[in-house]
Amino acid sequence: GENVEQHPSTLSVQEGDSAVIKCTYSDSASNYFPWYKQELGKRPQLIIDIRSNVGEKKDQRIAVTLNKTAKHFSLHITETQPEDSAVYFCAASGETSYDKVIFGPGTSLSVIP
Amino acid sequence: DSGVTQTPKHLITATGQRVTLRCSPRSGDLSVYWYQQSLDQGLQFLIQYYNGEERAKGNILERFSAQQFPDLHSELNLSSLELGDSALYFCASSVGEGPPPYNEQFFGPGTRLTVL
């Protein structure tokens, strides 16, 4: 079946450094790619998303890039802060149909002060 | 606080039993989504209801069912429970019918189900 791979599964960075998380998807019909942040014991929160007609999107310290040909997309966090420590999930779905949304297994990011 | 409420917060039950999880969406939201988050399967979309009708169906088992009532609250029924059903069950709500990105989802705090 279709799936979404996510790497690395754990990531540890020093405060102020950048963090990059990569996802690869298999369903060529996917054209919407959200990223969620989930702090320990809390609910998932959408932090940024990108649609297939866009190659890159930025929101302050967070950016997402998409390579549709290679079927991969990445989350970039610059100037990391301790409050960025959380599990990050990528997902891939159709833009008009949510039936086939698939989430990546998650990346546990630790930012060391 | 997202405005989405879920009850109960925790539920412990035995294999073979049936449970009902409840979700109240934010005021004004017509869509409710259910998700399962387990250690084995990660985060999975189960089902979406919009204004009382099923709109999208994900990886929901036949032993599970859901419905949305006229007051827009939703219930997820899990029957013939197995150990592997132990998970955190989230609901989310949004204003419209369409999926993200057209309708931002707001997640509830989740119900932690433990099957012994």
Interface residues (C-beta under 8 A of the other chain):
Chain A: Y32 P34 Y36 K42 R43 P44 Q45 L46 D49 R51 F89 S93 G94 E95 T96 S97 Y98 D99 K100 V101 F103 G104 P105 G106
Chain B: S2 Y33 G42 L43 Q44 F45 Q48 R55 A56 K57 G58 F90 G98 P99 P100 P101 E104 Q105 F107 G108 P109 G110
